[in-house]
Amino acid sequence: MIDTSVSKRPINGHEVSIADFPIADIPKGVTITGMTPVAADLRLSAQRALLGAIYPEVRMVKVRRDGNRIILTAICEKPFSDNALDALSTAAAEIAADFPECDLDECIVGSNEPLPREDVLGEGWLFERAEHQVP
């Protein structure tokens, strides 16, 4: 829900607030479902942990939380190096240290198949390597 109680501010000589600019014309009673972004504290922890941990063969990294379970998933080009695996495992340990009340599942797989087509915000994507698209 958007907080529309913010004070009005002058813009080009007119007093306006966020309520003056609706984001979408959604009828009353309609519920928007689907996209539920990963919590900011988890996303920021993972981004910090991944600094310097993305080797060239890493194609995608995402993180999700399900109750007291955090899932870190990485897809790497096959074959991937021990250095890439060690760096991602170290990042997973750093995330786990930020959330001692949670168990962390680490899923690091090798695949040269196309990356999944999914809601990148809702699924917690943190990194996607630029890849040549085959028509």
C-alpha positions in Angstrom: 0.0 0.0 0.0 1.3 3.4 -0.9 1.4 6.0 1.8 -0.5 9.0 0.4 -0.4 10.9 3.6 2.9 12.6 2.7 2.8 16.4 2.8 2.3 18.2 -0.5 5.4 19.6 -2.1 5.7 22.5 -4.6 6.5 21.4 -8.1 6.5 24.1 -10.8 4.5 26.4 -8.5 1.8 23.7 -7.7 1.2 21.8 -4.5 1.3 18.1 -5.3 1.5 14.8 -3.5 1.9 11.2 -4.5 -1.9 10.8 -4.4 -2.1 13.1 -7.4 -0.2 10.6 -9.5 -1.9 7.2 -9.4 0.4 4.3 -10.4 -2.4 2.3 -12.1 -6.1 2.6 -12.5 -7.0 -0.6 -10.5 -10.7 -1.0 -9.7 -11.7 -1.3 -6.0 -11.9 -4.9 -4.9 -9.3 -6.1 -7.4 -6.3 -7.8 -5.7 -2.9 -7.9 -7.4 -1.1 -11.2 -6.8 2.1 -12.8 -8.0 5.3 -10.8 -7.6 6.6 -10.9 -4.0 10.1 -9.5 -4.0 12.8 -11.0 -1.8 13.2 -9.0 1.5 15.7 -6.2 1.2 17.8 -7.4 4.1 18.3 -10.8 2.4 18.9 -9.3 -1.0 21.5 -6.8 0.4 23.3 -9.5 2.4 23.5 -11.7 -0.7 24.7 -8.9 -2.9 27.5 -8.0 -0.4 28.5 -11.7 0.0 28.7 -12.0 -3.8 31.1 -9.1 -4.3 34.2 -10.7 -5.9 32.6 -14.1 -6.0 31.3 -14.1 -9.6 33.7 -16.0 -11.8 33.2 -15.9 -15.6 31.5 -19.3 -15.8 28.7 -18.1 -13.3 25.6 -17.5 -15.4 22.9 -16.7 -12.8 22.6 -16.4 -9.1 19.4 -16.0 -7.1 18.3 -16.2 -3.4 15.0 -16.9 -1.8 13.7 -17.3 1.7 10.9 -19.7 2.7 10.3 -19.3 6.4 13.5 -20.3 8.2 15.1 -21.7 5.1 17.2 -19.6 2.7 18.0 -21.1 -0.8 20.9 -19.8 -2.8 20.9 -21.1 -6.3 23.6 -20.6 -8.9 23.7 -21.9 -12.5 27.2 -22.1 -13.9 28.5 -23.0 -17.4 29.6 -26.6 -17.6 32.3 -27.4 -16.6 32.8 -24.9 -13.8 36.0 -24.4 -11.8 36.7 -25.3 -8.2 37.4 -21.6 -7.7 33.9 -20.6 -8.8 32.4 -23.3 -6.5 34.6 -22.2 -3.5 33.7 -18.5 -4.1 29.9 -19.3 -4.2 30.2 -21.5 -1.2 32.0 -18.8 0.7 29.3 -16.3 -0.3 26.6 -18.8 1.0 28.4 -19.0 4.4 28.5 -15.2 4.6 24.7 -15.0 4.0 24.1 -17.8 6.5 26.1 -15.8 9.1 23.8 -12.8 8.6 20.7 -15.0 9.3 21.7 -17.4 12.2 18.1 -18.3 12.8 17.8 -19.8 9.3 19.2 -22.9 7.5 20.8 -22.2 4.2 20.5 -24.6 1.2 23.1 -24.1 -1.5 22.2 -25.3 -5.0 25.1 -24.8 -7.4 24.6 -26.6 -10.7 26.3 -26.8 -14.1 24.1 -26.3 -17.1 24.5 -25.0 -20.7 20.7 -25.0 -21.2 18.8 -21.7 -21.6 18.3 -19.9 -18.2 14.8 -20.2 -16.7 12.2 -17.7 -17.8 10.7 -16.5 -14.5 9.9 -13.4 -12.5 13.4 -12.3 -11.7 12.3 -9.9 -8.9 10.0 -12.4 -7.3 12.5 -15.2 -7.6 15.3 -13.2 -6.1 17.7 -13.0 -9.1 20.9 -11.2 -8.0 23.0 -11.7 -11.1 22.6 -12.8 -14.7 25.5 -13.0 -17.1 25.1 -11.4 -20.5 24.9 -14.2 -23.1 24.6 -14.5 -26.8 21.0 -15.2 -27.7 20.5 -17.8 -30.4 17.6 -16.9 -32.7 
